[in-house]
Amino acid sequence: AQAAQREQAVQALQRLQTTQAAAAAAQSAAQSAAQLAAQTAAANQAAQAAQAAQPVPAGQEDGELIHAAALDYLKQQVNGL
């Protein structure tokens, strides 16, 4: 009876150790994912800033201005003006 209890205790301890190892691995993976997400966000912001900072070449129209004008036109059409 004591041997069976000892065996059950050993098995429970092994399951606990396995669970703790899995939890540590999951935590490490979550931290890595959070770091990657932060790096990706920073890279996206840097790319947007670089793109916004580029001047419009001579002879070409600014895409943002064209978009804004088209949007205004469509709003007027919807309002019946």
N, C-alpha and C positions, 0 to 999 in steps of 0.2 A: 504494500500500500504506500509506503514511504517512497519507494522507487518510482511508482507511478506519479506521485505528487511532485517528486523532483523532476521527472521528465516533463510534466505539464508546466512547471515553473520555468524550466529551460526553454521550452517552446514559446512560452509567453514572452520571455526575455528576448528571444531571437526575433519574434514578430515586432516587438517594441523597437528594437535596434533597426530593423528593416524600415519601419515606419518613420523613425527619426531621420534615417539616411535619405529616404525619399523626400521628406519635408525639407531637409537642407538643400537637396538638389533642386527642388521646386522653387525655393526662395532664391537660390542663386540664379536660376533661369529667369525669374521675374525681375530681379535686379538688372540682369543683362539686357532684358527686353526694354526695361525703363530707360536704361542708358542709351540703347540704340534709338529709341523713340525720341529722346532729347537731342541726340546728335542729328537725327534726320530732320527734326523741326528746325534746328539751328542752321543746317545746310539749306533747307528750303527758304528760310528767311534771308540768308545771305544771297541765294540765287535771285530771289525777288528783288532785293535791294540793288543788286548788280544790274538786273534787267531794267529796273525803273530808272537807274542812273544813266543809262545809255541815251545819248541824244538822238533825235530823229535825223536821219541823213537828209541832206539837201535834196529837194525834189520829191520827197515822200511825205505823206500825211501821217499824223499821229493816229494810231489805231484806236486809242482811247477816245480821242475827239470824235472820230467817225462813229464809234459805238454810241457815244453820248448823243450825238446828233440824230442818229437813227432811232434811238430810244425815245427821244423827245418827239420826233415825227410820228412814231407809232402811238404815243400817248395822245397826241393831238387828234389822230385819226379815230382813236377809240372814243374820245370826248366829242367828236363830231365838229371839230373846228376847221 
